[in-house]
Amino acid sequence: MYNVAVVGATGAVGQKMIEVLTEYEFPINELLLYASARSAGKTVQVNGQDIVIRELSDLIYTDAIDIALFSAGGSISEQYAPRLSEQGVIVIDNSSAFRMQEGIPLVVPEVNRVELSPDKSLIANPNCSTIQSVVALAPLSDVYGLTRVAYTSYQAVSGSGQKGIDDLERGAQGEAPQNYPYPIYNNVLPHIDVFLENGYTKEEQKMIDETRKILNAPDLGVTATCVRVPVRNSHAVSITVTLERGATLEEVRAVLADAPGVVLMDNPTELLYPTPLDTNGKDEVYVGRVRRDDSQPNTFHLWCVADNVRKGAAANAVQIAQCMIGQTTAK
């Protein structure tokens, strides 16, 4: 039994972490919840028990914690996560603060759980759109090798947290946005996070860099365009992947059908393909529209959909925790 802390417990991902911990029946001795001063003192009911939210401060270093799940933003993670890790706490961080740091595992359990070890107590949780994409790509990489990946993502407003959801709802009422630079209701924005000098956005660069690290393919050609769409929850990613070795369409489908964490939902004649509504509340990555790209050799298209708050954040973090204590993943 473990003392488990959730840092950022009142946010959308933090709340989902608590839900997933309960759903997975994680072996918890005591659940400790931390948030900002404005939330401190409030109570959250978990399994019929009222748990008081604690103010996040240096007092956390004196609390008896075995595992800490962080979802409170990069600056908070940078302030607290390394020291907790040095004290022997298993820290799983959902921010981008440590993802590309050498020596810190960036893990999706279905893909690279071998990167986890007892001597590495600070683990980074990847970007939501990257997680679902590599779950679909890794089995193809293992069997055929990859030479190039091109992403176009269609990302739900929940990826921006409550502020994004609020903007979608404001737009439905004819109100101006407060989070996005333009209305998201009845609109799409080819802009997620800040623009970089190379013309890519930070979100796009995350997908590029994190894909290479997770797949252990530093020279893999990867490009991305990330788009915010007026959908409340669950991201979709269109993936064009070029394989090193030849494969038939039937072989690619068979590999995906057998892949851990993947649900193949692909029957064009029956109009069967995944949509965000199919994946809400689920931890699996749904894949459809699998087809050959007739314009390029050894190239295929995939349509990949997953719940960005669950598999893209909370559930992946809890699954990492399960791996660290020797449990098999629940989903």
Contacts in CASP RR format, 6 or more apart in sequence:
PFRMAT RR
TARGET T0000
AUTHOR 0000-0000-0000
METHOD contacts of the structure
MODEL  1
MYNVAVVGATGAVGQKMIEVLTEYEFPINELLLYASARSAGKTVQVNGQD
IVIRELSDLIYTDAIDIALFSAGGSISEQYAPRLSEQGVIVIDNSSAFRM
QEGIPLVVPEVNRVELSPDKSLIANPNCSTIQSVVALAPLSDVYGLTRVA
YTSYQAVSGSGQKGIDDLERGAQGEAPQNYPYPIYNNVLPHIDVFLENGY
TKEEQKMIDETRKILNAPDLGVTATCVRVPVRNSHAVSITVTLERGATLE
EVRAVLADAPGVVLMDNPTELLYPTPLDTNGKDEVYVGRVRRDDSQPNTF
HLWCVADNVRKGAAANAVQIAQCMIGQTTAK
1 27 0 8 1.000
1 28 0 8 1.000
1 29 0 8 1.000
2 26 0 8 1.000
2 27 0 8 1.000
2 28 0 8 1.000
2 29 0 8 1.000
2 66 0 8 1.000
2 67 0 8 1.000
2 325 0 8 1.000
3 28 0 8 1.000
3 29 0 8 1.000
3 30 0 8 1.000
3 31 0 8 1.000
3 32 0 8 1.000
3 63 0 8 1.000
3 64 0 8 1.000
3 65 0 8 1.000
3 66 0 8 1.000
3 67 0 8 1.000
4 21 0 8 1.000
4 26 0 8 1.000
4 28 0 8 1.000
4 30 0 8 1.000
4 31 0 8 1.000
4 32 0 8 1.000
4 65 0 8 1.000
4 66 0 8 1.000
4 67 0 8 1.000
4 68 0 8 1.000
4 69 0 8 1.000
4 321 0 8 1.000
5 31 0 8 1.000
5 32 0 8 1.000
5 33 0 8 1.000
5 34 0 8 1.000
5 60 0 8 1.000
5 63 0 8 1.000
5 65 0 8 1.000
5 67 0 8 1.000
5 68 0 8 1.000
5 69 0 8 1.000
5 89 0 8 1.000
6 14 0 8 1.000
6 17 0 8 1.000
6 18 0 8 1.000
6 21 0 8 1.000
6 31 0 8 1.000
6 32 0 8 1.000
6 33 0 8 1.000
6 34 0 8 1.000
6 68 0 8 1.000
6 69 0 8 1.000
6 71 0 8 1.000
7 34 0 8 1.000
7 56 0 8 1.000
7 60 0 8 1.000
7 68 0 8 1.000
7 69 0 8 1.000
7 70 0 8 1.000
7 71 0 8 1.000
7 72 0 8 1.000
7 76 0 8 1.000
7 80 0 8 1.000
8 14 0 8 1.000
8 33 0 8 1.000
8 34 0 8 1.000
8 35 0 8 1.000
8 56 0 8 1.000
8 70 0 8 1.000
8 71 0 8 1.000
8 72 0 8 1.000
8 76 0 8 1.000
9 15 0 8 1.000
9 17 0 8 1.000
9 18 0 8 1.000
9 33 0 8 1.000
9 34 0 8 1.000
9 35 0 8 1.000
9 39 0 8 1.000
9 44 0 8 1.000
9 53 0 8 1.000
10 35 0 8 1.000
10 36 0 8 1.000
10 39 0 8 1.000
10 42 0 8 1.000
10 53 0 8 1.000
11 35 0 8 1.000
11 71 0 8 1.000
11 161 0 8 1.000
11 162 0 8 1.000
12 158 0 8 1.000
12 161 0 8 1.000
12 162 0 8 1.000
12 309 0 8 1.000
13 71 0 8 1.000
13 94 0 8 1.000
13 309 0 8 1.000
13 313 0 8 1.000
13 314 0 8 1.000
14 69 0 8 1.000
14 71 0 8 1.000
14 314 0 8 1.000
16 309 0 8 1.000
16 310 0 8 1.000
16 313 0 8 1.000
16 314 0 8 1.000
16 315 0 8 1.000
17 69 0 8 1.000
17 71 0 8 1.000
17 314 0 8 1.000
17 317 0 8 1.000
17 318 0 8 1.000
18 31 0 8 1.000
18 33 0 8 1.000
18 44 0 8 1.000
18 46 0 8 1.000
19 314 0 8 1.000
20 310 0 8 1.000
20 314 0 8 1.000
20 315 0 8 1.000
20 318 0 8 1.000
21 28 0 8 1.000
21 31 0 8 1.000
21 318 0 8 1.000
22 46 0 8 1.000
22 47 0 8 1.000
23 330 0 8 1.000
24 318 0 8 1.000
24 322 0 8 1.000
24 330 0 8 1.000
24 331 0 8 1.000
25 330 0 8 1.000
26 318 0 8 1.000
26 321 0 8 1.000
26 322 0 8 1.000
27 325 0 8 1.000
27 327 0 8 1.000
30 64 0 8 1.000
31 46 0 8 1.000
31 51 0 8 1.000
32 54 0 8 1.000
32 63 0 8 1.000
32 65 0 8 1.000
33 44 0 8 1.000
33 51 0 8 1.000
33 52 0 8 1.000
33 53 0 8 1.000
33 54 0 8 1.000
34 53 0 8 1.000
34 54 0 8 1.000
34 55 0 8 1.000
34 56 0 8 1.000
34 60 0 8 1.000
34 72 0 8 1.000
35 53 0 8 1.000
35 54 0 8 1.000
35 55 0 8 1.000
35 56 0 8 1.000
35 72 0 8 1.000
36 55 0 8 1.000
36 56 0 8 1.000
37 55 0 8 1.000
39 53 0 8 1.000
40 53 0 8 1.000
40 54 0 8 1.000
40 55 0 8 1.000
41 52 0 8 1.000
41 53 0 8 1.000
41 54 0 8 1.000
41 55 0 8 1.000
42 52 0 8 1.000
42 53 0 8 1.000
43 50 0 8 1.000
43 51 0 8 1.000
43 52 0 8 1.000
43 53 0 8 1.000
44 50 0 8 1.000
44 51 0 8 1.000
44 53 0 8 1.000
45 51 0 8 1.000
54 60 0 8 1.000
56 72 0 8 1.000
56 76 0 8 1.000
56 80 0 8 1.000
60 80 0 8 1.000
60 84 0 8 1.000
61 83 0 8 1.000
61 84 0 8 1.000
61 87 0 8 1.000
65 84 0 8 1.000
65 89 0 8 1.000
66 89 0 8 1.000
66 90 0 8 1.000
67 89 0 8 1.000
67 90 0 8 1.000
67 91 0 8 1.000
67 92 0 8 1.000
67 321 0 8 1.000
67 324 0 8 1.000
67 325 0 8 1.000
68 81 0 8 1.000
68 84 0 8 1.000
68 89 0 8 1.000
68 90 0 8 1.000
68 91 0 8 1.000
68 92 0 8 1.000
69 92 0 8 1.000
69 94 0 8 1.000
69 317 0 8 1.000
69 318 0 8 1.000
69 321 0 8 1.000
70 76 0 8 1.000
70 77 0 8 1.000
70 80 0 8 1.000
70 81 0 8 1.000
70 91 0 8 1.000
70 92 0 8 1.000
70 93 0 8 1.000
70 94 0 8 1.000
70 95 0 8 1.000
71 94 0 8 1.000
71 95 0 8 1.000
71 313 0 8 1.000
71 314 0 8 1.000
71 317 0 8 1.000
72 95 0 8 1.000
73 94 0 8 1.000
73 95 0 8 1.000
73 97 0 8 1.000
74 93 0 8 1.000
74 95 0 8 1.000
74 96 0 8 1.000
74 97 0 8 1.000
75 97 0 8 1.000
76 95 0 8 1.000
77 93 0 8 1.000
77 95 0 8 1.000
77 97 0 8 1.000
77 98 0 8 1.000
78 97 0 8 1.000
81 91 0 8 1.000
81 93 0 8 1.000
81 97 0 8 1.000
81 98 0 8 1.000
81 122 0 8 1.000
82 122 0 8 1.000
84 91 0 8 1.000
85 91 0 8 1.000
85 121 0 8 1.000
85 122 0 8 1.000
88 121 0 8 1.000
89 121 0 8 1.000
90 121 0 8 1.000
90 123 0 8 1.000
90 321 0 8 1.000
90 324 0 8 1.000
91 121 0 8 1.000
91 122 0 8 1.000
91 123 0 8 1.000
92 123 0 8 1.000
92 124 0 8 1.000
92 125 0 8 1.000
92 317 0 8 1.000
92 320 0 8 1.000
92 321 0 8 1.000
92 324 0 8 1.000
93 122 0 8 1.000
93 123 0 8 1.000
93 124 0 8 1.000
93 125 0 8 1.000
94 125 0 8 1.000
94 313 0 8 1.000
94 314 0 8 1.000
94 317 0 8 1.000
96 127 0 8 1.000
96 206 0 8 1.000
97 124 0 8 1.000
98 104 0 8 1.000
98 122 0 8 1.000
98 124 0 8 1.000
99 106 0 8 1.000
99 124 0 8 1.000
99 126 0 8 1.000
99 127 0 8 1.000
99 206 0 8 1.000
99 209 0 8 1.000
99 210 0 8 1.000
99 213 0 8 1.000
100 106 0 8 1.000
100 209 0 8 1.000
100 210 0 8 1.000
100 213 0 8 1.000
101 124 0 8 1.000
103 120 0 8 1.000
104 120 0 8 1.000
104 122 0 8 1.000
104 123 0 8 1.000
104 124 0 8 1.000
105 112 0 8 1.000
105 115 0 8 1.000
105 116 0 8 1.000
105 120 0 8 1.000
105 123 0 8 1.000
105 124 0 8 1.000
106 112 0 8 1.000
106 115 0 8 1.000
106 123 0 8 1.000
106 124 0 8 1.000
106 126 0 8 1.000
106 210 0 8 1.000
106 213 0 8 1.000
106 214 0 8 1.000
107 113 0 8 1.000
107 115 0 8 1.000
107 116 0 8 1.000
107 123 0 8 1.000
107 124 0 8 1.000
107 125 0 8 1.000
107 126 0 8 1.000
107 214 0 8 1.000
107 320 0 8 1.000
107 323 0 8 1.000
108 126 0 8 1.000
108 131 0 8 1.000
108 134 0 8 1.000
108 135 0 8 1.000
108 138 0 8 1.000
108 214 0 8 1.000
108 316 0 8 1.000
109 316 0 8 1.000
109 319 0 8 1.000
109 320 0 8 1.000
109 322 0 8 1.000
109 323 0 8 1.000
109 329 0 8 1.000
110 135 0 8 1.000
110 138 0 8 1.000
110 259 0 8 1.000
110 260 0 8 1.000
110 261 0 8 1.000
110 329 0 8 1.000
111 134 0 8 1.000
111 135 0 8 1.000
111 138 0 8 1.000
111 214 0 8 1.000
111 215 0 8 1.000
112 138 0 8 1.000
112 214 0 8 1.000
112 215 0 8 1.000
112 216 0 8 1.000
113 320 0 8 1.000
113 323 0 8 1.000
116 123 0 8 1.000
116 320 0 8 1.000
116 323 0 8 1.000
116 324 0 8 1.000
118 324 0 8 1.000
123 320 0 8 1.000
123 324 0 8 1.000
125 131 0 8 1.000
125 313 0 8 1.000
125 316 0 8 1.000
125 317 0 8 1.000
125 320 0 8 1.000
126 134 0 8 1.000
126 210 0 8 1.000
126 214 0 8 1.000
126 316 0 8 1.000
127 203 0 8 1.000
127 206 0 8 1.000
127 207 0 8 1.000
127 210 0 8 1.000
128 155 0 8 1.000
128 159 0 8 1.000
128 235 0 8 1.000
128 308 0 8 1.000
128 309 0 8 1.000
128 312 0 8 1.000
128 313 0 8 1.000
129 151 0 8 1.000
129 153 0 8 1.000
129 155 0 8 1.000
129 203 0 8 1.000
129 207 0 8 1.000
129 226 0 8 1.000
129 235 0 8 1.000
129 237 0 8 1.000
129 308 0 8 1.000
129 312 0 8 1.000
130 206 0 8 1.000
130 207 0 8 1.000
130 210 0 8 1.000
130 211 0 8 1.000
130 214 0 8 1.000
131 306 0 8 1.000
131 311 0 8 1.000
131 312 0 8 1.000
131 316 0 8 1.000
132 235 0 8 1.000
132 237 0 8 1.000
132 285 0 8 1.000
132 304 0 8 1.000
132 305 0 8 1.000
132 306 0 8 1.000
132 308 0 8 1.000
132 311 0 8 1.000
132 312 0 8 1.000
133 149 0 8 1.000
133 151 0 8 1.000
133 207 0 8 1.000
133 211 0 8 1.000
133 237 0 8 1.000
133 239 0 8 1.000
133 304 0 8 1.000
134 210 0 8 1.000
134 211 0 8 1.000
134 214 0 8 1.000
134 215 0 8 1.000
135 259 0 8 1.000
135 260 0 8 1.000
135 261 0 8 1.000
135 262 0 8 1.000
135 285 0 8 1.000
135 306 0 8 1.000
135 311 0 8 1.000
136 239 0 8 1.000
136 256 0 8 1.000
136 259 0 8 1.000
136 262 0 8 1.000
136 285 0 8 1.000
136 287 0 8 1.000
136 302 0 8 1.000
136 304 0 8 1.000
137 146 0 8 1.000
137 149 0 8 1.000
137 211 0 8 1.000
137 215 0 8 1.000
137 239 0 8 1.000
137 241 0 8 1.000
138 214 0 8 1.000
138 215 0 8 1.000
138 259 0 8 1.000
139 255 0 8 1.000
139 256 0 8 1.000
139 258 0 8 1.000
139 259 0 8 1.000
139 260 0 8 1.000
139 262 0 8 1.000
140 146 0 8 1.000
140 241 0 8 1.000
140 243 0 8 1.000
140 252 0 8 1.000
140 255 0 8 1.000
140 256 0 8 1.000
141 215 0 8 1.000
141 217 0 8 1.000
143 247 0 8 1.000
143 255 0 8 1.000
144 243 0 8 1.000
144 244 0 8 1.000
144 245 0 8 1.000
144 246 0 8 1.000
144 247 0 8 1.000
144 255 0 8 1.000
144 298 0 8 1.000
145 243 0 8 1.000
145 244 0 8 1.000
145 245 0 8 1.000
146 215 0 8 1.000
146 217 0 8 1.000
146 220 0 8 1.000
146 241 0 8 1.000
146 242 0 8 1.000
146 243 0 8 1.000
146 244 0 8 1.000
147 220 0 8 1.000
147 221 0 8 1.000
147 242 0 8 1.000
147 243 0 8 1.000
147 244 0 8 1.000
147 298 0 8 1.000
148 220 0 8 1.000
148 221 0 8 1.000
148 222 0 8 1.000
148 240 0 8 1.000
148 241 0 8 1.000
148 242 0 8 1.000
148 299 0 8 1.000
149 211 0 8 1.000
149 220 0 8 1.000
149 221 0 8 1.000
149 222 0 8 1.000
149 223 0 8 1.000
149 239 0 8 1.000
149 240 0 8 1.000
149 241 0 8 1.000
149 242 0 8 1.000
150 222 0 8 1.000
150 223 0 8 1.000
150 224 0 8 1.000
150 239 0 8 1.000
150 240 0 8 1.000
150 241 0 8 1.000
151 204 0 8 1.000
151 207 0 8 1.000
151 222 0 8 1.000
151 223 0 8 1.000
151 224 0 8 1.000
151 225 0 8 1.000
151 226 0 8 1.000
151 237 0 8 1.000
151 238 0 8 1.000
151 239 0 8 1.000
152 224 0 8 1.000
152 225 0 8 1.000
152 226 0 8 1.000
152 227 0 8 1.000
152 237 0 8 1.000
152 238 0 8 1.000
153 192 0 8 1.000
153 203 0 8 1.000
153 207 0 8 1.000
153 224 0 8 1.000
153 225 0 8 1.000
153 226 0 8 1.000
153 227 0 8 1.000
153 235 0 8 1.000
153 236 0 8 1.000
153 237 0 8 1.000
153 238 0 8 1.000
154 188 0 8 1.000
154 227 0 8 1.000
154 229 0 8 1.000
154 231 0 8 1.000
154 235 0 8 1.000
154 236 0 8 1.000
154 237 0 8 1.000
154 238 0 8 1.000
155 192 0 8 1.000
155 203 0 8 1.000
155 226 0 8 1.000
155 227 0 8 1.000
155 228 0 8 1.000
155 229 0 8 1.000
155 235 0 8 1.000
155 236 0 8 1.000
155 308 0 8 1.000
156 229 0 8 1.000
156 231 0 8 1.000
156 232 0 8 1.000
156 233 0 8 1.000
156 234 0 8 1.000
156 235 0 8 1.000
156 276 0 8 1.000
156 308 0 8 1.000
157 164 0 8 1.000
157 165 0 8 1.000
157 167 0 8 1.000
157 168 0 8 1.000
157 184 0 8 1.000
157 228 0 8 1.000
157 229 0 8 1.000
157 230 0 8 1.000
157 231 0 8 1.000
157 232 0 8 1.000
158 164 0 8 1.000
158 165 0 8 1.000
158 232 0 8 1.000
158 233 0 8 1.000
158 308 0 8 1.000
158 309 0 8 1.000
159 235 0 8 1.000
159 308 0 8 1.000
159 309 0 8 1.000
160 167 0 8 1.000
160 179 0 8 1.000
160 180 0 8 1.000
160 228 0 8 1.000
163 178 0 8 1.000
163 179 0 8 1.000
164 179 0 8 1.000
164 180 0 8 1.000
164 184 0 8 1.000
165 232 0 8 1.000
166 178 0 8 1.000
166 179 0 8 1.000
167 177 0 8 1.000
167 178 0 8 1.000
167 179 0 8 1.000
167 180 0 8 1.000
167 183 0 8 1.000
167 184 0 8 1.000
167 185 0 8 1.000
168 184 0 8 1.000
168 185 0 8 1.000
168 230 0 8 1.000
168 232 0 8 1.000
170 176 0 8 1.000
170 177 0 8 1.000
170 178 0 8 1.000
170 185 0 8 1.000
171 177 0 8 1.000
171 183 0 8 1.000
171 184 0 8 1.000
171 185 0 8 1.000
171 186 0 8 1.000
172 185 0 8 1.000
174 185 0 8 1.000
176 183 0 8 1.000
177 183 0 8 1.000
177 184 0 8 1.000
180 189 0 8 1.000
180 228 0 8 1.000
181 189 0 8 1.000
181 191 0 8 1.000
182 189 0 8 1.000
184 228 0 8 1.000
184 229 0 8 1.000
184 230 0 8 1.000
185 230 0 8 1.000
186 230 0 8 1.000
187 230 0 8 1.000
188 227 0 8 1.000
188 228 0 8 1.000
188 229 0 8 1.000
188 230 0 8 1.000
189 227 0 8 1.000
189 228 0 8 1.000
190 225 0 8 1.000
190 226 0 8 1.000
190 227 0 8 1.000
191 201 0 8 1.000
191 228 0 8 1.000
192 201 0 8 1.000
192 202 0 8 1.000
192 203 0 8 1.000
192 204 0 8 1.000
192 226 0 8 1.000
192 227 0 8 1.000
192 228 0 8 1.000
193 201 0 8 1.000
193 202 0 8 1.000
193 203 0 8 1.000
193 206 0 8 1.000
193 226 0 8 1.000
194 201 0 8 1.000
194 202 0 8 1.000
195 201 0 8 1.000
195 202 0 8 1.000
196 202 0 8 1.000
196 205 0 8 1.000
198 205 0 8 1.000
200 208 0 8 1.000
200 224 0 8 1.000
201 226 0 8 1.000
203 224 0 8 1.000
203 226 0 8 1.000
204 224 0 8 1.000
204 225 0 8 1.000
204 226 0 8 1.000
205 224 0 8 1.000
207 222 0 8 1.000
207 224 0 8 1.000
207 226 0 8 1.000
208 222 0 8 1.000
208 223 0 8 1.000
208 224 0 8 1.000
211 217 0 8 1.000
211 220 0 8 1.000
211 222 0 8 1.000
212 218 0 8 1.000
212 219 0 8 1.000
212 220 0 8 1.000
212 222 0 8 1.000
231 276 0 8 1.000
233 276 0 8 1.000
233 280 0 8 1.000
233 307 0 8 1.000
233 308 0 8 1.000
233 309 0 8 1.000
234 276 0 8 1.000
234 277 0 8 1.000
234 279 0 8 1.000
234 280 0 8 1.000
234 305 0 8 1.000
234 306 0 8 1.000
234 307 0 8 1.000
234 308 0 8 1.000
235 276 0 8 1.000
235 305 0 8 1.000
235 306 0 8 1.000
235 308 0 8 1.000
235 312 0 8 1.000
236 274 0 8 1.000
236 275 0 8 1.000
236 276 0 8 1.000
236 303 0 8 1.000
236 304 0 8 1.000
236 305 0 8 1.000
237 303 0 8 1.000
237 304 0 8 1.000
237 305 0 8 1.000
238 301 0 8 1.000
238 302 0 8 1.000
238 303 0 8 1.000
238 304 0 8 1.000
239 301 0 8 1.000
239 302 0 8 1.000
239 303 0 8 1.000
239 304 0 8 1.000
240 293 0 8 1.000
240 299 0 8 1.000
240 300 0 8 1.000
240 301 0 8 1.000
240 302 0 8 1.000
241 299 0 8 1.000
241 300 0 8 1.000
241 301 0 8 1.000
241 302 0 8 1.000
242 296 0 8 1.000
242 297 0 8 1.000
242 298 0 8 1.000
242 299 0 8 1.000
243 298 0 8 1.000
243 299 0 8 1.000
243 300 0 8 1.000
244 298 0 8 1.000
245 298 0 8 1.000
246 298 0 8 1.000
247 255 0 8 1.000
247 298 0 8 1.000
247 300 0 8 1.000
249 290 0 8 1.000
249 291 0 8 1.000
249 292 0 8 1.000
249 300 0 8 1.000
252 290 0 8 1.000
252 300 0 8 1.000
253 264 0 8 1.000
253 266 0 8 1.000
253 290 0 8 1.000
256 262 0 8 1.000
256 264 0 8 1.000
256 287 0 8 1.000
256 290 0 8 1.000
256 302 0 8 1.000
257 264 0 8 1.000
261 283 0 8 1.000
261 284 0 8 1.000
261 285 0 8 1.000
261 331 0 8 1.000
262 284 0 8 1.000
262 285 0 8 1.000
262 286 0 8 1.000
262 287 0 8 1.000
263 274 0 8 1.000
263 284 0 8 1.000
263 285 0 8 1.000
263 286 0 8 1.000
263 287 0 8 1.000
264 287 0 8 1.000
264 288 0 8 1.000
264 290 0 8 1.000
265 272 0 8 1.000
265 273 0 8 1.000
265 274 0 8 1.000
265 278 0 8 1.000
265 286 0 8 1.000
265 287 0 8 1.000
265 288 0 8 1.000
266 272 0 8 1.000
266 273 0 8 1.000
266 287 0 8 1.000
266 288 0 8 1.000
266 289 0 8 1.000
266 290 0 8 1.000
267 273 0 8 1.000
268 289 0 8 1.000
273 288 0 8 1.000
273 289 0 8 1.000
273 303 0 8 1.000
274 286 0 8 1.000
274 287 0 8 1.000
274 288 0 8 1.000
274 303 0 8 1.000
274 305 0 8 1.000
275 305 0 8 1.000
276 305 0 8 1.000
278 286 0 8 1.000
278 305 0 8 1.000
279 286 0 8 1.000
279 305 0 8 1.000
279 306 0 8 1.000
279 307 0 8 1.000
280 307 0 8 1.000
281 307 0 8 1.000
281 310 0 8 1.000
282 306 0 8 1.000
282 307 0 8 1.000
282 310 0 8 1.000
282 311 0 8 1.000
283 307 0 8 1.000
283 310 0 8 1.000
283 311 0 8 1.000
283 315 0 8 1.000
283 319 0 8 1.000
283 331 0 8 1.000
284 306 0 8 1.000
284 311 0 8 1.000
284 331 0 8 1.000
285 304 0 8 1.000
285 305 0 8 1.000
285 306 0 8 1.000
285 311 0 8 1.000
286 304 0 8 1.000
286 305 0 8 1.000
286 306 0 8 1.000
287 302 0 8 1.000
287 303 0 8 1.000
287 304 0 8 1.000
287 305 0 8 1.000
288 302 0 8 1.000
288 303 0 8 1.000
288 304 0 8 1.000
289 301 0 8 1.000
289 302 0 8 1.000
289 303 0 8 1.000
290 300 0 8 1.000
290 301 0 8 1.000
290 302 0 8 1.000
290 303 0 8 1.000
291 300 0 8 1.000
291 301 0 8 1.000
292 299 0 8 1.000
292 300 0 8 1.000
292 301 0 8 1.000
293 299 0 8 1.000
293 300 0 8 1.000
293 301 0 8 1.000
306 312 0 8 1.000
315 331 0 8 1.000
319 329 0 8 1.000
319 330 0 8 1.000
319 331 0 8 1.000
322 328 0 8 1.000
322 329 0 8 1.000
322 330 0 8 1.000
323 329 0 8 1.000
END
